[in-house]
Amino acid sequence: MKFDTPATTNPIDQLKVIGRATDRIDGPYKTTGTATYAYEHHREAPNAAYGYVLGAAIAKGRISAMDVSVAQRAPGVLAIVTAENAGKLGKGNFNTAKLLGGPEIQHYHQAIALVVAQTFEQARAAAALIRVEYSKQQGSYDLAKARDSAKMPNDKDAKDKQVGNFESAFPAAPVRLDATYTTPDQSHCMMEPHASIAAWNGDKLTVWTANQMINWSKGDMAKTLGIPKENVRLVSPYIGGGFGGKLFLRSEILLAALGARMASRPVKVALQRPLMINNTTHRPATIQRIRIGCSREGKITAIGHESWSGDLPDGKPETAVQQTQLLYAGPNRMTKMRLAVLDLPEGNAMRAPGEAPGLMALEIAIDEMAEKLKMDPITFRIINDTTVDPAKRERKFSTRRFVDCLRTGAQRFGWDKRNPTPGKTRDGRWLVGIGVASAFRNNMVQKSGARVRLDGKGIVTVETDMTDIGTGSYTIIAQTAAEMMGVPLNQVVVKLGDSDFPVSAGSGGQWGGNSSTAGVYAACVKLRELAAQKLGLDPTEAEFANGAVRAHGRSFALTQAAADGELVGEDTMEYGDLDKKFQQSTFGAHFVEVAVDAYTGEPRIRRMLAVCAAGRILNPKAARSQVIGAMTMGAGAALMEGLVIDQRGGFFVNHDLASYEVPVHADIPHQEVIFLDETDPISSPMKAKGVGELGICGVGAAVANAIYNATGVRVREYPITLDKLIAKMPAV
């Protein structure tokens, strides 16, 4: 099915199932421990051996010698995989570094060996017996030091963008801001580790893994191993969190396959936590310079945003300037990104790549400019709203309820009670402040397919390689099929995460929910046509409701359509050029109240509110949970999260959950989410968008702005730890 004209009234608009707050259908399996995660497919892969990954002990250089002889003789050892005996390996499209290093080492903890043994303990003990000698080279690990050597990325989407003449307009502006902000390297730290079980059947490989994008990784697995794509099967029915860290092939899946081939039996591999942080991907640190020029009345006349980040050679930048191209009006605009070569573990996508760190800087700058103008921060944002793409004024937003988000949030949060003078609101020993920040994330849609089956009992089964990373995919896909086929939710069975199923959008970029349900919509349209024709009804007139099919006064039980055998509808939703004709984005506003201890400088979040405008909300209960999770991640980024680099060894020191701190329930007593009632017919037949990444965008700056309102201390370097506050705090 091709979606190239805006959606009109369709069966989804009935809202009998879609749009209802619905419990997660996978919830009982996860809470009772019966959901099978990647490391637990014992029935499908019996007698699996255990693999233990050995990571490089240097960040840059070469392996000059490796002795595995003692390890090979250790109890229980079945095989040891290294670059020397693994055979010729390619490199996937989505990996910057090789997944199996040697002799060249590209980053610390790059996998250099896999020990396969009868038990995990045997594999771990044997790995400690491998003797490796290195020829170490000097690496570059400091973004600030490498900043001057950074270059424009070799990526068409990362080129400099100019509108008007920023260089002349900025110095001519009556009111100006020129400030630099920094965000640190951050880790995904999902609960489930990167884990896989691999098994060979002749030349056919099956891997039970934890992966967000099945088709991408199936292709990369085939390319890396040098085998036909049809010989690879990936299965990921349940994933214990991803946040972008499981978008791509990682070392454990490749090594499990190599180990299984060498040991001639299934092999299971899970990365230990330090390797999750140093061996896989992370959100790269940024340095961001923002310049804003305004008229005295508060209109932005010039806005410039430059960002520096680092990655391994051939890597990509953290696209922190994206939102600045679209969020606020202004005739003279400039955005630039520069990429430095750093010999750190690979930088790549983490929840809301680009906008999450970009808004952490931009939305502080907006507050700082509002203060220079002696203007309320919300008023300043509203008067610089735009209904069109500032770079292509003929291109309107499909929907844009940004101002509604700000005003709704201000009213609900009690913005009118905020004291605009910093440091003047006290609650005992606590200084109290309120902050706001805008939320923005582009709406992206991806081609997505599904297969839908109807049997003689009226059971509708959906098959698609879409994944559920804890986001509620099972439930919204079931809701879509139930709405389209007119059956109760308990008559829908959803099967996900298998590369034998039709290729879906996958889970990433907050496109997953909207795109995958649109693919199910397309497949259900096919199934409706087949069912109506089987019953002798006009498919264009048939109504599917309450387990029946009706048209022109005739009614049949849906089960009759499949009385002679199962009916199968399969299709893929593809998209035309509506995204070129209209700018599609999601919007929101974050409000945060903090209290800062006047004596110690310790910041505490008291309450948070997110107001989101993101098209039709398919399942408000699951969407709320998504946004609350994103808000929590944003709070962590603001106050505690940051990977600390050992500048001598080139690795992240705090590479476990004991030292890489993330927020817990007690850190945020109260969170509230409001979804504005809207549909976007230009987005998809579902008229939905995404919220999973919008919810983190702007949160960090809202916290920072609240801290400033509480204390009068402006911190431009995240995370905002108490050591950055205490020396500048108001006198007690």
Disulfide bonds with the S-S distance in Angstrom:
none
